[in-house]
Amino acid sequence: MKVTRFLVSLIMLGAVATTASAQGVASLNWNSCVGPLNRTITADNLNSLYASVSNHSAAHKAYQVFVAFGSGSAGPIRDAWRFDAPGCQGSSFLTIDHLAPAAVVKTCPSFQGTLQSLQIKDYSVDPVSGKARGVLANSYPAGIASTVPATRYFLARFLFDHTFSVNGATTPGADCGGLEVPVCAHFTSTAWLDLDGLEHEWAKNSEWVTANDPNNDTRCPGATPAQATSWGNIKAQYKH
């Protein structure tokens, strides 16, 4: 899987130390910052996957959200979830938001506040494992001195447009099949940078959600095993 080279230009890319932190608890939900953990996905349907954080009070200047998508023993991600550039859906049918949409902004405001920011947004598929990965890295160098721990803050939304998704097989050039196959979406990293550039991993509340899988037949989150990821690790992937 790749992340766009624009990542190297972000201010948050430097020599950072990783430390444990009890600040904040990240959550993954459908529909809203506090929505359900399983969603029935149908064709002609917009589906919003939200990442948010609560109980955070420390100063910060950047964060990242990594979400892995897999179908467990059902095999690789089907065409209905191929929102990568070369995939059946293509990247134009996926929107990755770093600012809270109007529908939730009053109850789940943007973690970056009103600061200017730089982002990395990516969705890619590993042809070997058959799993997908959604990424949002967001940097706002001016930094925020403090946040209100009682407030839940918006981190990211992955908006999937399944207009051309269908159950069953794909008809090339017409639709993208396999929509009925269960999918597990799982945080593999939710980290933030303090004002000194130190990286901290948030604790998790709802660490994973499922699609078309109310009984968790994918055995989520086991369908998408976590791999250690940090800004330093990402930077090391690139050559100048």
Protein Blocks (a to p, Z undefined) as FASTA:
>chain_A
ZZdfklmmpmklccddddddfehjadddehiaklcfbdcddehiacddddddehiabdcf
bdcddddddehjnopcdfklmmbfklmnopmlpccdfbdcfklmmmmccfklmadcdddd
dddddfklopacdddddddfkopabdcfkbccdfbdcdddfklgcehjddehkacehklp
ccddddfbdcdddfkopacddddfbfbdcehilnopnopaklmccddddfklmmmmpcZZ
